């Protein structure tokens, strides 16, 4: 039986200086489900800390590649994907706020939809237009390249781990990581 790490297990692994083992990901549906779990955890944390409506704050707390490289499991590409997720979430915050203002409704922060297109050793990670009727998530299209998936998933896990360790705490995260960890869905 193949064991695929949950969002909580992935974040705990990164915090404990180990890379989550995503070797069991062999299909696009599972790839999308794993990445969706990580993105939803990030959205939940940003919403709880009232950062989901502040694109500049999202960049400030999560847009620095060096902050991800301090984790032993991080590599250049996975840190790049963490920063990319930061940019995607900031753009989503700005668009959701604008849409909410235009329609006179609450901004649809949770409606973020990300598409990963993987073709012949090339990859594109794109944010789609907001769909206020959707809970959002991540879809993987194309072939599953396990190395590429590991880089992207690790980048997303680095992002969530960084939020847990630093957005909830004023120091380096050691004092309240376990308490903050309870917010990871």
N, C-alpha and C positions, 0 to 999 in steps of 0.2 A: 504494500500500500504506500502510495506516494504522500508525503507530508508536505503541505504548503504552509509557510508561516502566515499567521494572521497579522493584521496591522500591529496589534499589541506585541506579538512576538518579534516582529521586524524592528520595532522601535526599541524594545528591550535589548535586542542583539546589538544594534548600533551603539546604544548607550554603554553596553558592556564590552565595547571595542571589538565586536565580531560582525562579519557581514551575514545578513540573513541568507539562508540557503533556498534559492528559488530554482534549483535544478529540476524540480518536479513540474515546472510550467512547460507544457507542451502544446497547448492549444490557445487560440485567440480569445475564447470565452473566459477561460480561467485568467489569462493575462489581464483582460479588461477588469475582471472582478477584483483581482489583487490591487491593481492601480487605483480603482474606484475606492476601495477601502482606505487607502492612504490619502487620497485627495479629500474624501469626506471627513476624515479625522482632522486634516489641516483646516478645512472650512469650519468645522465645529469649534476648534481651538480659537481661530480668528474671530468667530462670532461671539464666543464666550468672553474674550478679552476686548470686545467691541472694536476690533481692528478691521473687520470685514468691510467696513464702509470707508476706510482710509487708505487709499492706494499708496500714498507716501509713507505711511507708517509700516505698511507691509514691506515695502522696499527697505526701509530703515532696519527692520528687525531681521530680515531674511535675505537680503540681496547681495551679501558679501561672500564670495567663494571661499575666502580664507577661513570663515567660521565653520564651514563644512569640512575642510581639509584637516581640522584638528581631531576629527574622529578617525581612529585607526583603520576602520573599514572603508574610508573614503578614498577615491581615486580622482584624478583630474576630470574624467568624463562624468562620473557620478555627481561630483560637486557642480559641474556645469548644469546637469539636469535639475539639481536642487535650486540653482539660481533661476533656471528657466521656469520652474514651477512658481517661484516667487514672482517673476514677471507676469506669468499667466494669471495668478491670483490677484495681482494688483490691477491688471487690465480688466479683469472680471469685476472687481470692486467698483472701478470707475464706470464701467458700462451698466452695471446693475443700479448704481445710484442714479445715473442719468435716466435709465428706463423707469425707475420708480418715480422720479420727479416728473417725467413726461406723462405718465399714466395716473399719477396721484395715488399710487399703491405702494405698499412696502417693497423695497428693492429685492429682487429675487437672487440673493447671494448664493443660495444653494443650487442654482440652476446651471452651474458651470458644466460644460461639456467639452472634453478634450479627446482628440483623435490622434492616435499614433499610427502612422502609415509606414510600414516596413517593407521595403522592396529591394531585393538584390544588394544587400549590405549597405543600403542607404536608408535613412530614417528622417521623418518629419514629425514633429510634435506640434499640433495646432490647437488653438482654442476656437471653438465654433461660436456663432452668435448665440446670445442668451435665448433660452426657451423657457419662459416662466412656468410652463405647464410641466416641466420635467424636474425630477429630483437631481438630474445631472449625473455625471460619472465619466468614465474613461472607456473608450472603445479601441481595440487593436485591430487594424486591418493589414492584411498581407501575411507574409511568412513569419513564423516565430523563430527568431534568432536568439538563442538562449543567452549569449554574451550581451547582446544589445538589450534584451529584456532585463537582465541582471543590472546593467548600468542604469537604466531608467528607474527601475523599482528601487534600487539602492539610493539613487538621487532623491526620489520622493520620500523614502524612509529617513534619509538624512534631514530633509526639510522638516518633517514632523518631529523628529527627535530634537532638532534645534529649537523648534517652537516650544516643545515641552520643557526643555532645559533652561531656556532663556526668556521666553515671553512671560512665564509665570513667576520668575524669580529675578531679583535685582543683582544677584551675584553670578557666579559661574554655573549655577544649576545644581550643585551638590546637595544643598540643604533640602530642597523641596522636589527633587526629581520624582521620587516615589509618590508623593502626594499629587503632583501635577500629572503623573502618568495615568492616574485614574480617569483623566479626561479623554484619553485615547480610546476611541470606540472599538 
